[in-house]
Amino acid sequence: MEIPYTSKARPDTGLINAKLGIWLFLASEVMLFGALFSSYILLRVGAVEWPHHVLDVPLATVNTAVLITSSITMVMSWASLMMKEFKKYKIYMGATILLGFVFLTIKYFEYSHHFAIGEIPSKSTFFAIYFTMTGLHMLHVIGGMIVNSYFWGPGSKMWKTEPERFTNRIEVAGLYWHFVDLVWIFLFPVLYLL
Amino acid sequence: MELTHPEDIKKHVKVYITVFVSLLALTVITVTISYFNLSVVPAIVAALIIASIKGSLVASYFMHLISEKKMIYAALGLTVVFFLVLIFIPLLAMSDRIH
């Protein structure tokens, strides 16, 4: 069975189906993270005291820069395909995946340090919401890396047969990846700086 | 996004790089402000304004929302409404008599 509107836009929406699909999915993701941000506000306004700068700000700043950099390498991988430069695509997409690994490695060191000194989710409301929000975000990073790795490796064969469709796939994967970056842009000040 | 010519893409690449540098600069600014020991309300306002600017840059340029189709704007408009409802729900708890 052939999937309709994978490379040509559907006349009534003006969009390829995958693009509308990913945006609807991202809308549901906004609600998922929105519920957690809402919970955070509720917990914080109800708390007698709230810790300030107890997390590793310099390390998280580096991680923010890593994720922002991965966003530009992701958009550059799509731009490379638009310019018909497949080799550049491979380099930029490879860099995006590697930066994902760097982000996870830094997060691993952060988590290990917390666990070592007994700062586990049950320690306080702050650590409960910190681990819930960053943990869910980390799962999203891992999910994006799996998809990106597929498009870097076996999935990239499509470039030879259906280049337009493959380019659209990278744009859609990019939309998801940028959303993951966007969530972190709000998580970082909310959890680390305020 | 209606981009078909490599020349158009090259122009966009310059925009992406500008956005990238702005995002890094805003990150440094928000971290610096957090060490000023501002009182709670100004600190929250400053951090959220900077995060919103950064978020808008990512959504507008990296996610191409600056030039998207109406269908996507409609879906996202609805999402924004429900998101705001969700975020302001805790305020109801604050006005609760028990609280």
Chai-1 contact restraints between the chains, C-beta under 6 A:
chainA,res_idxA,chainB,res_idxB,connection_type,confidence,min_distance_angstrom,max_distance_angstrom,comment,restraint_id
A,T13,B,M71,contact,1.0,0.0,6.0,A-B,restraint_1
A,G14,B,K69,contact,1.0,0.0,6.0,A-B,restraint_2
A,L15,B,K69,contact,1.0,0.0,6.0,A-B,restraint_3
A,W23,B,I72,contact,1.0,0.0,6.0,A-B,restraint_4
A,W23,B,A75,contact,1.0,0.0,6.0,A-B,restraint_5
A,A27,B,A75,contact,1.0,0.0,6.0,A-B,restraint_6
A,A27,B,T79,contact,1.0,0.0,6.0,A-B,restraint_7
A,V30,B,T79,contact,1.0,0.0,6.0,A-B,restraint_8
A,V30,B,F83,contact,1.0,0.0,6.0,A-B,restraint_9
A,G34,B,F83,contact,1.0,0.0,6.0,A-B,restraint_10
A,G34,B,L86,contact,1.0,0.0,6.0,A-B,restraint_11
A,S38,B,L86,contact,1.0,0.0,6.0,A-B,restraint_12
A,S38,B,I87,contact,1.0,0.0,6.0,A-B,restraint_13
A,S38,B,I89,contact,1.0,0.0,6.0,A-B,restraint_14
A,I41,B,P90,contact,1.0,0.0,6.0,A-B,restraint_15
A,L42,B,P90,contact,1.0,0.0,6.0,A-B,restraint_16
A,T61,B,V31,contact,1.0,0.0,6.0,A-B,restraint_17
A,T64,B,T27,contact,1.0,0.0,6.0,A-B,restraint_18
A,I68,B,L23,contact,1.0,0.0,6.0,A-B,restraint_19
A,S71,B,F62,contact,1.0,0.0,6.0,A-B,restraint_20
A,I72,B,Y16,contact,1.0,0.0,6.0,A-B,restraint_21
A,I72,B,F20,contact,1.0,0.0,6.0,A-B,restraint_22
A,V75,B,Y16,contact,1.0,0.0,6.0,A-B,restraint_23
A,V75,B,F62,contact,1.0,0.0,6.0,A-B,restraint_24
A,A79,B,I9,contact,1.0,0.0,6.0,A-B,restraint_25
A,A79,B,V13,contact,1.0,0.0,6.0,A-B,restraint_26
A,M82,B,I9,contact,1.0,0.0,6.0,A-B,restraint_27
A,M83,B,P6,contact,1.0,0.0,6.0,A-B,restraint_28
A,M83,B,I9,contact,1.0,0.0,6.0,A-B,restraint_29
A,L175,B,M63,contact,1.0,0.0,6.0,A-B,restraint_30
A,H178,B,V58,contact,1.0,0.0,6.0,A-B,restraint_31
A,H178,B,F62,contact,1.0,0.0,6.0,A-B,restraint_32
A,H178,B,M63,contact,1.0,0.0,6.0,A-B,restraint_33
A,D181,B,V58,contact,1.0,0.0,6.0,A-B,restraint_34
A,L182,B,G55,contact,1.0,0.0,6.0,A-B,restraint_35
A,L182,B,V58,contact,1.0,0.0,6.0,A-B,restraint_36
A,I185,B,A51,contact,1.0,0.0,6.0,A-B,restraint_37
A,I185,B,K54,contact,1.0,0.0,6.0,A-B,restraint_38
A,I185,B,G55,contact,1.0,0.0,6.0,A-B,restraint_39
A,F186,B,A51,contact,1.0,0.0,6.0,A-B,restraint_40
A,P189,B,T30,contact,1.0,0.0,6.0,A-B,restraint_41
A,P189,B,A47,contact,1.0,0.0,6.0,A-B,restraint_42
A,P189,B,A51,contact,1.0,0.0,6.0,A-B,restraint_43
A,L193,B,S34,contact,1.0,0.0,6.0,A-B,restraint_44
A,L193,B,A47,contact,1.0,0.0,6.0,A-B,restraint_45
A,L194,B,I44,contact,1.0,0.0,6.0,A-B,restraint_46
A,L194,B,A47,contact,1.0,0.0,6.0,A-B,restraint_47
